[in-house]
Amino acid sequence: MLDSPSARDYVAAMTDIAPLPPMENMADVRENVDRLDATLIALFAQRFECMDAAARIKQDRNIVRDEVRKAAVLAHVKQRAAEAGIPVPTMAAMWEMLVETSISYELQKWDQLREE
């Protein structure tokens, strides 16, 4: 998984995320997990800001759901997960839920923007 040199190199190459510091005990592990969870929430908030923008930009509600784009996103996630050495089926399932949640959120935002 991510403890292999190639996986660590992948993360460093694909993101500007600093490598994890050494973890000598469970307190270190938990501190890193908590920090990463906070970072993930901040990143998801930015992703949902993108959905806000998409709802504003798209003029037709029928184009909010784009199955071709969804398939491309999921394929890309699977490829990146494989390259990172993390479980591809798990990441695919998580992203399926994320994409479907994003579509639902965008539809709600699209409707709200046009009600005003």
N, C-alpha and C positions, 0 to 999 in steps of 0.2 A: 504494500500500500504506500502511503505517503512517507514512510520511513526509509524507503529506498532512495538512493542518490538520484535516479532518473526522475522519480516523482517529484522530489524537492526541486530539481532543476526545472521541471515543467512548470511548477507553481511560480517559481521566481521569474521564468521567462514570459509567462502569460499574464502576470499581474505585477503590480507594484507593492505587493504585500511582502513585508519582511519575513524572513524565515523564523520559525519558532525558536525560542531560546531553549537551552537544555532543560529537561524536566527530570528532577531527581526524586520527587516524591509526589504523592497525590495532591497536596496543596498546590504544587506547581501545575499539575495537570488541570486541576479545577480552575485555577486562575486563568490559564490559557483558554479553556473551553468557554468560560464566562466572557472573556474578552472577545473571542471569536463570535459568540452568539450575539453580542452587542453590535459587532461589525456587520453581521448578517442582517440584523434588523434594520440598521441604517441603510444597507444596500437595497433591501426590499422596499424600504420607503422611497428610495430614488427610483426603483423600478415602477412603483405605483405612480410616481410623479410622471413618468413616461406615459402611463395609461391615461392620466388626466389630460396630458397634451394630445394624445391620440384621439380621445373623445372630443376634444375641442376642434381638432384639425379635420377629422373625418366628417364629411357632410352627409353621408348616407349611412344610416344605422345598419343596413344590410352588409356593409363591408367591415363591420367591427370584427366579426368572426371570419378569419381568413385561414382556411384549412391548409392551403399551400404554405403559408408563412409558419403555421403551427408545426407542420411536418419538418420544415427546414430548421426551426429552432430545436426541436427534439432530436433531430439527426446530429446537429452541431453539439448539443449537450452530450449525447452518447459518445461522440468522437472525443470530445475533451475529457470526459470521464475516463475513457479507456486510456488516453494518453497520460492522465494523471495517476492511473493505477488505482482508481477507486471503483466500487461496484457499479457497473453500467446499469443493470436492471433497477437498482435502487434509485440511482440518479434520474433515470428515465421516468420512473413512477413519481418521484418528487416533482420533476419539471412538468409532467402531465398535469398534476394537481395545480401547480403554480400557474401554468398557462390558462387552464380552465377558470381558475379563480380570477386571473387578470382579465379574461374576456368578460366574465360576469360583472366584475367591478367597472370595466370600461362601458359596458352596456348601461349600467346604472348611472354612471357619470354622463353618458351621452344623453340619456333621458332627462336628467336633472338640468343640464345646460340648456335644453330646448324648452323646458317648462317655464323658465324665467322670463 
